[in-house]
Amino acid sequence: MTFANSSLVADKSQPTDGRDDRATTRFLPSCGSAPALEFLEIRPRDESRGAPILCLHGAFDGAWMWREVFLSYIADRGRRPQPISIRGHGKSGGRADLPGATLIDYVKDVQRAFLEFREPPIVVAHSLGALIAQRLLSSERMCALVLLTPIPPEGMCLMSPRLLATMPIIWPAIIEALFGSPAMTHVRDLIFSTRLSSTDVNRHVSQMVMESPQVLFCAHVPSVTMPAFMCGVPTLVISGADTRLFRETLPPEQQSITVRSMSWPAMPDVCFMLNQGPSVLPTPCCIGSTK
């Protein structure tokens, strides 16, 4: 795909409800059956330097998950982060059609975001977004790739049976997800860092949406993925350890091994864990851990 200035005219820009007045929200216009997509931007106060940064959210989330902490932190260091909300998530269109959306639809949404860049971006992707990023390695040019608590290219077909056997509480969570409940009352203690207050957890959960059952199914199906090193893309993998989902399903001596094996097809240059949960992104304290 060729990188060029996008001729798409954004909808009326408006300030986000985040904490930084530099942040604006615009929308990539709908294209055929594809809905308009929310595209957040925050420009450094001085001229930006280095490659732009495309941020991809995980399942149930949206571009909002990057806004409170990461956008300002990155922009203050002269970089230009730009998160996108996949269809049906955040403020993007397509919410009513989300139950019928497929993983291919999500991939096409992200490809539309790539058209917004003059040069290959650094892609920072979380969870399901990391799975999408890995599947785009062979077709999209990336300056670098950062995978945060990623779903591995082989999907969750090996991981889910272990979780179902060791943590029966996952069963009602699956029912909630498949039937479109955004409350996730059974899993909020499993997926959020223990450092987050109940107030913060409730606030984040209130912004989450149901996930497409088809996408959840596809996330369990193995897929042939081009390794990042074969594409010449430097890759960093970061996972979280401060969560019941991670601590209670694996003994300490297996945790670091599992983090590496989860993304072995990507062949990361660096791989390490933070004391955070799978939903590591909204947690302010994780910034200090990554300096």
C-alpha positions, -999 to 999 in steps of 0.1 A, spaced: 0 0 0 14 34 -10 16 61 17 3 94 7 -18 123 19 -53 111 23 -78 130 2 -106 121 27 -119 152 44 -125 148 81 -158 156 97 -159 187 119 -130 185 143 -139 188 180 -119 187 212 -120 153 230 -132 150 265 -96 140 275 -73 160 297 -51 175 269 -64 205 249 -42 195 220 -62 164 213 -88 165 186 -113 140 172 -120 137 135 -137 110 115 -126 90 85 -157 93 62 -178 62 55 -168 43 24 -194 21 8 -207 -2 36 -179 7 59 -189 33 85 -172 65 96 -143 58 119 -132 79 149 -96 91 146 -80 108 176 -50 131 171 -27 150 194 1 171 180 33 180 199 36 216 209 67 219 188 74 203 155 69 165 156 99 142 151 102 106 141 76 83 126 40 88 135 24 64 159 -8 44 151 -25 30 182 -49 1 179 -72 -8 207 -83 -43 219 -116 -61 221 -145 -42 238 -125 -10 238 -120 21 217 -96 49 210 -106 64 243 -83 38 261 -52 57 250 -64 92 257 -60 97 295 -24 89 298 -5 77 267 -14 104 242 -1 133 263 29 113 274 39 105 238 32 140 225 52 156 252 82 138 238 78 152 203 59 123 188 24 123 172 1 95 184 -31 87 165 -55 61 179 -84 48 158 -117 33 169 -127 2 148 -163 1 136 -188 -1 164 -163 9 190 -157 43 207 -175 70 186 -171 52 153 -202 43 133 -215 8 128 -226 1 164 -259 -14 153 -242 -37 129 -214 -47 153 -229 -82 160 -224 -91 124 -189 -77 119 -160 -100 111 -123 -99 118 -118 -91 81 -140 -60 86 -117 -49 114 -86 -55 93 -101 -33 65 -108 -5 91 -72 -5 102 -60 -5 65 -80 27 61 -61 42 90 -28 34 73 -38 55 43 -37 86 66 1 85 69 28 99 46 53 73 59 51 39 76 40 44 112 51 28 144 21 6 153 13 2 190 -14 -25 194 -32 -40 223 -48 -74 226 -71 -80 196 -56 -50 180 -22 -67 183 -37 -98 164 -48 -75 136 -14 -58 135 3 -91 132 -19 -102 103 -11 -70 85 27 -74 87 29 -89 52 6 -62 35 13 -29 53 45 -11 58 54 -5 95 84 14 110 81 -8 141 56 -28 160 48 -28 198 25 -56 210 8 -50 243 -6 -82 260 -12 -96 225 -34 -123 212 -9 -146 194 -12 -152 156 -23 -188 163 -53 -173 181 -66 -183 215 -74 -219 206 -48 -232 230 -52 -206 257 -90 -206 261 -93 -243 271 -67 -238 299 -85 -208 312 -119 -226 311 -104 -255 331 -86 -234 357 -110 -205 360 -146 -216 357 -157 -179 363 -147 -174 326 -179 -193 315 -204 -166 326 -180 -141 311 -183 -158 278 -221 -158 280 -221 -121 288 -198 -113 258 -217 -134 233 -251 -120 244 -239 -84 242 -236 -74 278 -210 -46 283 -210 -48 321 -186 -78 323 -194 -82 360 -177 -116 361 -143 -106 346 -136 -70 356 -114 -83 385 -96 -106 361 -87 -82 333 -80 -50 351 -48 -42 370 -52 -45 408 -38 -10 410 -69 5 395 -95 19 419 -131 7 416 -141 41 404 -116 40 375 -126 4 366 -163 14 365 -155 44 344 -136 23 319 -162 -4 318 -189 22 311 -171 30 278 -167 -6 267 -190 -21 241 -202 -56 233 -179 -75 210 -188 -92 178 -193 -130 184 -179 -136 149 -147 -117 158 -144 -135 191 -147 -168 172 -121 -158 146 -97 -148 174 -95 -185 183 -88 -197 148 -51 -201 139 -38 -181 110 -6 -182 90 12 -150 98 44 -136 84 70 -133 112 80 -97 119 117 -103 114 111 -115 79 93 -82 72 122 -63 87 99 -48 114 116 -43 148 92 -57 174 86 -53 211 62 -75 231 50 -63 265 26 -83 288 11 -78 322 15 -98 353 -4 -79 379 -38 -96 373 -57 -126 386 -61 -139 351 -23 -142 348 -13 -150 384 -39 -177 391 -36 -197 359 1 -200 357 29 -206 383 55 -179 385 82 -200 368 60 -204 337 48 -168 334 78 -153 315 79 -184 293 42 -179 284 47 -143 276 73 -152 251 54 -181 236 23 -161 232 39 -141 204 67 -164 192 57 -161 155 64 -124 157 100 -131 168 102 -100 190 135 -82 195 125 -76 232 99 -92 254 91 -83 290 63 -81 316 49 -51 335 32 -53 369 -1 -45 351 -32 -64 340 -42 -72 304 -60 -39 303 -27 -22 310 -33 9 290 -55 31 311 -33 27 342 -12 58 348 14 39 369 24 18 339 40 49 323 67 50 349 74 13 342 81 19 305 104 50 306 
